[in-house]
Amino acid sequence: MLSEPAKGVAAMVGTCTIWGLSSLYYKLLADMPSAEVLSHRMIWSLVFFGIVLAVQRRLGAVIRAINTWQAFWRVALAALMIGINWWLFIWSVQIGQITQSSLGYYIFPLMAVVIGRMVFGERLSRLQWLAVGLATAAVAILTFGLGVFPWIALTLAVTFGIYGLLKKQLAVGPVVSVTAEALLLAPLAVVVLLQTHHNGGTFWGGDVQRFLLLTLSGPLTAVPLILFSYAARRLTMTSIGLLQYLNPTLQFACAVFVFAEPFGAWHVAAFALIWTALALYSGVAWRQDRARRSAARAAAVSGTAV
């Protein structure tokens, strides 16, 4: 029998494997406009989550998640951020920029550190500031070397960072909150698909195979989020953060080894800086987590002795 932490690791690895390899799936839909693919993803995610919550008899929790103006606008902004993030990722796959999307998800943990400093006034250690500086240098190197600002990577990192900040402020679980977000985006998704039909396209993708691929976007979105929720209850945030690097690593592998995207000297230099920055960030996070656990054990022993 696996221990609870081992089950959490397995669930987190499953989550990041699905996310990391999802570019293989979206590449199959590369001939469809990204807005249409995103619209189907929103609708079928809503259907899948709706079924899950109906089985759990928790559908009412979705309405309660947006039953005040403050909660509504927070969920709406979260929906906007994840909608932009998902669309940009799909589009980057379609245009052969998976390398840049992987860079964005590598940068995200460092972006989260910056957001924590700006929003919550969290203090950063010298090594954390160095990690942020190395990530900034990596962006500068790519901009100078390739002559193109890596806006896809930075937009993915920023939108996911803001999304994480908003989710931190929601008083509901991930399944309920994502269902609420999909519910708010569903009308826009329907409008996009109706406009596609009006312009001569088809609401259902054109053929049975395409329709089945599009409906798969529902469980492809829902299952990793459910696994992530399962893992989050069994692992420390440090463990989750370290395991999440599997996602952009698999994206990067797909980009370079499956789709043969360009990866020259400037990419090598930039990614080397990013990986060094993440090593520093992870080392600090691991030491902080170990110190917290040691303090908790000491407090427990002290309480028992008293």
Protein Blocks (a to p, Z undefined) as FASTA:
>chain_A
ZZfklmmmmmmmmmmmmmmmmmmmmmmmmmpcfklmmmmmmmmmmmmmmmmmmmnopmmm
mmmmmmcfklmmmmmmmmmmmmmmmmmmmmmmmnopammmmmmmmmmmmmmmmmmmmmno
pacdfklmmmmmmmmmmmmmmmmmnopacfklmmmmmmmmmmmmmmmmpcbdfklmmmmm
mmmmmmmmmmmmmmmmmnopafkoopaklmmmmmmmmmmmmmmmmmmmmmmmmccfklmm
mmmmmmmmmmmmmmmmmnopacdfklmmmmmmmmmmmmmmmmmmmmmmmmmmmmmmmmmm
mmmmZZ
